């Protein structure tokens, strides 16, 4: 059983099914969640997508963003980034797709051979040497050989099996918000970003040119956010963005009309182990690197490939399969988490009487390890 039907869940379901497992995916939401922030495929993540046979399907759903501008309060362009920078692996990636669109591609790829249970969740779980007994909130009871948690940063499975979230969550001092707005700003194929005193406001183009994605961020090292309290989150965003220049007031005017508001703290998940017995974690549930790394989707897709492949290569022995998965992924995860921390550090605003902080040093070797620093085994002989 796989818990979570966003990106990591359907991706690992694809590979588990390909290597011969019968797979059930349970998702607490009543259906796929549309929209969401743009996510990127960089480095070896593109190779994983190719091996899935989904390169054409994913590319067909790209945002087709041409690049990004940073602007001042009057809209004057200060800096330009092109999608062609760094071979398509730069600030704006060649493969950039909305989270909801990628989730839909992965679901459509697996829905015929994978059982999906929407609108349900695990209420109780117990495991023994031979399997895992699951009680669903709906009242159903099932037994599975393995359970994989791919239910995100706020993973309920992680808390159920490994302990309270506070043990593993590391906040990076920032809050991000995203939501869809009407494109009344003349936005075409370029992302626009405005920064002011530790805050940022931006607009991202969408495939539907009548709409745009609003983006906000602000520094907040100690704010306590209930990720379920949407109205409280909107109040917080208004308070933090009060008095901001550029187009921020016009973007905020659509806050109560948007269908897909999202706000959360920028955080990482740091764990010594991603497995316990017959239960393992994947994606943000196990090793969130935060949106500041630009590689959350890459970690999910590469991790899904390795987790399923190593389990199958080990004859579905969880101890051996999970150990091999963790050994192969650990340094790749750590490099991407370091990128996320450095990027968050660069957004910090020093106190008025403090000495200016030194700019983080971007080690090119670290960047290369975060993009390509893992060897992808060839599991073709498992077919």
Legacy VTK file of the C-alpha trace (Angstrom):
# vtk DataFile Version 3.0
C-alpha trace
ASCII
DATASET POLYDATA
POINTS 383 float
0.000 0.000 0.000
1.106 3.516 -0.835
-0.185 6.467 1.201
-0.573 9.671 -0.825
-1.561 10.354 -4.440
0.308 13.543 -5.279
3.644 12.890 -7.039
5.801 10.464 -5.053
2.868 8.077 -4.463
1.766 7.478 -8.072
5.431 7.468 -9.161
6.387 4.643 -6.815
3.129 2.875 -7.715
4.249 2.961 -11.371
7.520 1.195 -10.605
6.113 -1.240 -8.027
3.484 -2.339 -10.533
6.056 -2.628 -13.302
8.202 -4.941 -11.150
5.218 -7.176 -10.384
3.549 -5.905 -7.204
-0.168 -5.429 -6.699
-0.514 -1.833 -5.471
-3.200 0.105 -3.595
-2.880 3.897 -3.199
-4.932 5.601 -0.482
-5.446 9.380 -0.552
-7.248 11.429 2.085
-8.506 14.016 -0.441
-11.673 13.150 -2.395
-9.772 13.355 -5.685
-6.649 14.667 -7.338
-5.707 18.158 -6.209
-5.421 20.602 -9.121
-3.064 23.559 -9.514
-0.389 24.119 -6.916
3.049 25.580 -7.336
5.229 24.940 -10.359
7.677 22.069 -9.920
10.772 21.299 -11.951
12.604 18.305 -13.373
16.346 18.854 -13.507
19.416 16.700 -13.966
18.863 12.980 -13.649
15.173 13.448 -12.878
14.683 13.833 -16.634
16.210 10.388 -17.125
13.794 8.856 -14.603
10.854 10.405 -16.457
12.249 8.998 -19.716
12.551 5.521 -18.200
8.929 5.771 -17.070
7.960 6.348 -20.699
6.378 9.679 -19.748
8.742 12.223 -21.305
6.288 13.264 -24.035
3.292 13.343 -21.657
5.131 15.481 -19.103
6.544 17.881 -21.689
3.073 18.340 -23.178
1.908 19.766 -19.821
4.799 22.180 -19.246
4.021 25.747 -18.203
6.108 26.897 -21.203
7.591 29.708 -19.121
10.270 31.472 -21.177
12.176 32.872 -18.204
11.974 35.211 -15.231
12.448 38.892 -14.486
13.159 40.532 -11.172
11.673 44.031 -11.064
11.605 47.144 -8.878
8.460 48.750 -7.470
7.859 50.551 -10.788
8.149 47.335 -12.784
11.588 48.119 -14.207
13.516 44.936 -15.033
16.571 44.442 -12.814
17.696 40.928 -13.755
16.752 38.346 -16.388
16.889 34.543 -16.286
16.166 32.445 -19.380
14.825 28.892 -19.585
17.875 28.131 -21.734
20.334 28.928 -18.923
22.502 26.043 -17.671
21.225 23.670 -20.322
17.642 23.899 -19.103
18.574 23.193 -15.463
18.706 26.823 -14.319
16.413 29.044 -12.265
13.599 28.328 -14.749
13.872 24.663 -15.728
13.214 23.327 -19.208
10.688 20.917 -17.680
8.512 23.078 -15.435
5.002 21.837 -14.703
2.303 22.596 -12.153
2.256 20.076 -9.327
-1.373 19.211 -10.060
-0.665 18.618 -13.750
2.244 16.277 -13.011
0.114 14.437 -10.466
-2.578 13.949 -13.110
-0.072 12.610 -15.669
1.197 10.072 -13.126
-2.329 9.083 -12.101
-3.481 8.585 -15.692
-0.414 6.429 -16.291
-1.220 4.108 -13.357
-4.988 4.180 -12.846
-5.736 1.076 -14.960
-3.377 -1.219 -13.033
-3.279 0.378 -9.581
-6.149 0.524 -7.082
-6.840 4.081 -5.893
-8.880 4.771 -2.748
-9.774 8.471 -2.535
-11.389 10.141 0.464
-9.954 7.719 3.014
-6.959 7.415 5.302
-5.277 5.075 7.771
-6.817 5.138 11.246
-4.708 2.345 12.781
-1.652 0.392 11.712
0.181 -2.547 13.225
2.898 -4.700 11.737
4.522 -8.035 12.383
7.255 -10.056 10.711
5.035 -11.030 7.776
2.869 -8.007 7.014
1.032 -4.853 8.038
-2.567 -4.717 9.268
-4.352 -1.490 8.372
-7.662 -0.127 9.649
-9.073 2.629 7.432
-11.016 5.606 8.706
-13.946 4.383 6.597
-13.985 1.181 8.689
-12.351 -1.207 6.236
-9.583 -3.554 7.303
-6.831 -4.854 4.996
-3.481 -6.587 5.292
-0.516 -5.583 3.127
3.000 -6.930 2.768
4.536 -3.436 2.669
3.378 0.139 3.345
5.036 3.202 1.790
4.291 6.689 3.091
4.309 9.353 0.379
1.923 11.737 2.145
4.039 14.867 2.206
5.625 17.229 4.695
2.808 16.782 7.230
2.810 12.990 6.871
0.349 11.292 9.218
1.966 7.913 8.515
5.350 9.240 9.618
3.845 10.421 12.889
2.028 7.116 13.368
5.139 4.963 12.872
8.152 7.155 13.654
6.920 9.703 16.212
5.715 13.311 16.453
6.460 15.696 13.595
8.518 17.983 15.850
11.259 15.343 15.920
11.866 15.638 12.190
10.692 19.061 10.919
13.335 21.777 10.527
11.897 25.217 9.702
14.041 27.468 7.509
12.555 30.796 8.607
10.370 31.489 5.569
6.701 31.195 4.642
5.471 30.680 1.062
1.992 31.209 -0.388
0.570 30.371 -3.832
-2.834 30.806 -5.448
-4.435 31.300 -8.865
-5.616 34.764 -9.934
-7.113 36.193 -13.143
-4.395 37.352 -15.531
-5.295 41.028 -15.483
-1.626 41.989 -15.266
-0.610 41.557 -18.899
1.494 38.541 -17.979
2.711 36.504 -20.943
5.403 33.812 -20.815
7.697 35.402 -18.230
7.635 35.021 -14.461
7.930 38.340 -12.593
9.399 38.625 -9.097
9.481 41.698 -6.811
11.433 41.740 -3.548
11.208 44.241 -0.723
12.623 44.057 2.820
12.641 40.292 3.202
9.332 39.861 1.404
8.576 38.902 -2.169
5.562 39.018 -4.463
5.424 37.438 -7.866
3.323 36.264 -10.785
3.894 33.095 -12.773
2.370 32.469 -16.220
0.129 29.446 -16.721
-0.798 27.445 -19.816
-4.255 29.014 -19.547
-3.300 32.596 -20.452
-6.434 33.973 -18.747
-4.954 32.992 -15.368
-1.709 33.470 -13.452
-0.172 31.996 -10.320
0.361 34.480 -7.473
3.405 33.868 -5.276
4.316 35.461 -1.944
7.055 34.842 0.591
8.066 36.448 3.874
10.574 35.814 6.629
9.001 34.360 9.757
11.273 32.226 11.920
8.814 31.554 14.747
5.266 31.809 13.375
3.049 28.864 14.304
0.839 27.938 11.339
-1.991 25.430 11.416
-1.841 24.046 7.881
-5.587 23.260 8.064
-6.710 26.805 9.050
-7.073 28.428 5.621
-8.816 31.600 6.853
-6.142 32.113 9.498
-3.458 31.693 6.858
-5.077 34.333 4.649
-5.207 36.787 7.558
-1.537 36.146 8.236
-0.621 36.769 4.596
-2.531 40.070 4.515
-0.803 41.202 7.707
2.654 40.301 6.453
2.150 41.911 3.026
0.594 45.141 4.336
2.107 48.195 2.650
3.998 46.208 0.042
4.603 47.910 -3.292
4.483 46.900 -6.957
1.347 44.872 -7.854
1.014 43.262 -4.425
-2.261 45.024 -3.405
-3.953 44.066 -6.697
-2.822 40.447 -6.325
-4.007 40.284 -2.714
-7.420 41.597 -3.790
-8.123 38.137 -5.252
-7.265 36.277 -2.077
-10.862 35.402 -1.173
-11.831 34.385 -4.710
-9.101 31.876 -5.463
-9.969 28.147 -5.640
-6.551 26.805 -4.648
-4.929 28.847 -1.871
-1.849 27.269 -0.279
0.408 28.618 2.473
2.983 26.856 4.609
6.291 27.262 6.340
9.405 26.408 4.364
10.682 23.306 6.092
12.839 20.245 5.683
12.424 16.746 7.061
15.579 15.268 8.584
15.530 11.627 9.682
18.221 9.092 10.572
16.177 6.319 8.933
13.335 6.307 6.418
12.090 2.830 7.218
10.879 0.769 10.158
10.096 -2.894 9.672
7.742 -3.172 6.702
7.004 0.569 6.498
9.101 3.070 4.546
8.821 6.776 3.714
9.371 8.527 0.403
9.459 12.085 -0.952
8.675 15.007 1.356
7.437 12.626 4.068
10.977 11.246 4.377
13.367 13.955 3.190
11.691 17.217 2.227
14.371 19.557 0.921
11.876 22.487 0.813
10.853 24.509 -2.250
14.051 26.523 -1.774
16.069 23.614 -3.181
14.148 23.450 -6.463
14.528 19.675 -6.288
11.620 18.353 -4.255
10.066 16.721 -7.309
13.425 15.329 -8.367
13.933 13.689 -4.984
10.423 12.205 -5.145
10.816 10.747 -8.647
14.376 9.486 -8.206
13.491 8.091 -4.779
10.444 6.284 -6.177
12.591 4.650 -8.857
15.220 3.494 -6.366
12.810 2.369 -3.647
10.751 0.161 -5.954
13.791 -1.108 -7.848
15.773 -2.054 -4.763
12.773 -3.789 -3.190
12.232 -5.862 -6.315
15.965 -6.582 -6.668
15.975 -7.835 -3.058
13.111 -10.235 -3.756
10.717 -7.949 -1.835
12.681 -8.414 1.392
11.967 -5.107 3.184
15.092 -5.100 5.345
17.457 -5.520 2.393
15.432 -3.423 -0.067
14.888 -0.479 2.249
18.545 -0.508 3.355
19.765 -0.390 -0.263
17.315 2.422 -1.086
18.511 4.513 1.855
22.181 3.887 1.093
21.794 5.015 -2.522
19.625 8.079 -1.757
21.252 9.527 1.362
24.045 11.667 -0.136
21.756 12.885 -2.940
19.186 14.010 -0.359
21.813 15.704 1.808
23.203 17.701 -1.136
19.735 18.956 -2.047
18.891 19.823 1.536
22.095 21.850 1.770
21.087 23.765 -1.376
17.720 24.488 0.247
19.332 25.757 3.441
21.755 27.996 1.548
18.973 29.466 -0.567
16.856 30.167 2.532
19.889 31.747 4.218
20.296 34.122 1.280
16.758 35.415 1.963
17.441 36.353 5.581
17.107 40.023 6.502
19.639 41.168 9.152
18.535 43.291 12.096
18.995 47.058 11.588
22.030 47.188 13.893
23.604 43.944 12.657
26.568 43.618 10.357
25.588 42.666 6.801
25.640 38.894 6.437
28.056 37.368 3.965
26.449 35.929 0.837
26.335 32.101 0.913
28.982 30.518 -1.283
27.497 28.415 -4.074
29.827 25.470 -4.495
29.532 24.224 -8.073
30.450 20.723 -6.945
27.546 20.823 -4.469
25.166 21.973 -7.213
26.321 19.162 -9.499
25.842 16.583 -6.731
22.340 17.968 -6.099
21.423 17.545 -9.773
23.335 14.462 -10.879
25.078 13.059 -7.833
23.572 9.614 -7.842
23.975 6.544 -10.024
20.718 5.189 -11.402
20.870 1.381 -11.525
19.422 -0.348 -14.544
16.578 -2.524 -13.277
15.607 -3.665 -16.778
16.368 -7.327 -15.975
13.509 -7.227 -13.432
10.942 -7.003 -16.265
LINES 1 384
383 0 1 2 3 4 5 6 7 8 9 10 11 12 13 14 15 16 17 18 19 20 21 22 23 24 25 26 27 28 29 30 31 32 33 34 35 36 37 38 39 40 41 42 43 44 45 46 47 48 49 50 51 52 53 54 55 56 57 58 59 60 61 62 63 64 65 66 67 68 69 70 71 72 73 74 75 76 77 78 79 80 81 82 83 84 85 86 87 88 89 90 91 92 93 94 95 96 97 98 99 100 101 102 103 104 105 106 107 108 109 110 111 112 113 114 115 116 117 118 119 120 121 122 123 124 125 126 127 128 129 130 131 132 133 134 135 136 137 138 139 140 141 142 143 144 145 146 147 148 149 150 151 152 153 154 155 156 157 158 159 160 161 162 163 164 165 166 167 168 169 170 171 172 173 174 175 176 177 178 179 180 181 182 183 184 185 186 187 188 189 190 191 192 193 194 195 196 197 198 199 200 201 202 203 204 205 206 207 208 209 210 211 212 213 214 215 216 217 218 219 220 221 222 223 224 225 226 227 228 229 230 231 232 233 234 235 236 237 238 239 240 241 242 243 244 245 246 247 248 249 250 251 252 253 254 255 256 257 258 259 260 261 262 263 264 265 266 267 268 269 270 271 272 273 274 275 276 277 278 279 280 281 282 283 284 285 286 287 288 289 290 291 292 293 294 295 296 297 298 299 300 301 302 303 304 305 306 307 308 309 310 311 312 313 314 315 316 317 318 319 320 321 322 323 324 325 326 327 328 329 330 331 332 333 334 335 336 337 338 339 340 341 342 343 344 345 346 347 348 349 350 351 352 353 354 355 356 357 358 359 360 361 362 363 364 365 366 367 368 369 370 371 372 373 374 375 376 377 378 379 380 381 382
